[in-house]
Amino acid sequence: MRRHELSDEEWRIIDPLLPRNSRGVARVDDRRVINGILWRFRTGSSWRDVPERYGPRTTL
């Protein structure tokens, strides 16, 4: 686990709250996306500066 990312315990709390039966485009890795969003808000940087490991900024 990296700084600014969800711990396994935090993820266990959030995971059941996410939608499971979505239509349309297949869902990407929810944990990666949420970690990217959290990274952006916790660091205060712009969306363009979010590291590539979290996926494209248009997905976040």
C-alpha positions in Angstrom: 0.0 0.0 0.0 1.3 3.4 -0.9 0.8 6.7 0.8 -2.7 8.2 0.0 -4.2 4.8 -0.9 -6.9 2.8 0.8 -5.9 0.1 3.2 -7.4 -3.3 2.9 -9.6 -2.6 5.9 -10.9 0.7 4.4 -11.5 -1.1 1.1 -13.6 -3.8 2.8 -15.9 -1.1 4.1 -16.2 0.7 0.7 -16.4 -2.3 -1.7 -19.9 -3.5 -0.8 -21.3 0.0 -1.4 -20.3 0.1 -5.0 -22.7 -0.9 -7.8 -22.3 -4.4 -9.2 -24.8 -4.7 -12.0 -23.9 -1.8 -14.2 -24.9 -1.6 -17.9 -22.8 -0.3 -20.8 -19.1 0.0 -20.7 -17.3 -2.6 -18.5 -16.2 -1.3 -15.2 -12.5 -0.8 -14.5 -10.7 -1.6 -11.3 -12.8 0.4 -8.8 -10.0 0.4 -6.1 -7.5 1.8 -8.6 -9.9 4.6 -9.6 -10.9 5.5 -6.0 -7.2 5.5 -5.0 -6.5 7.9 -7.9 -9.3 10.3 -6.8 -8.1 10.2 -3.2 -4.5 10.8 -4.4 -5.6 13.9 -6.2 -7.6 15.4 -3.3 -5.1 14.5 -0.6 -2.2 16.1 -2.5 -4.1 19.1 -3.9 -2.6 18.7 -7.3 -4.3 19.1 -10.6 -6.0 16.2 -12.4 -3.2 16.2 -15.0 -0.7 15.4 -12.3 -2.3 12.2 -11.1 0.2 9.3 -11.7 -0.4 7.0 -14.6 -0.7 4.0 -12.2 -4.2 5.1 -11.4 -5.3 5.1 -15.1 -6.3 7.9 -17.4 -7.5 11.1 -15.7 -10.7 11.0 -17.8 -11.6 7.8 -16.0 -11.0 9.3 -12.6 
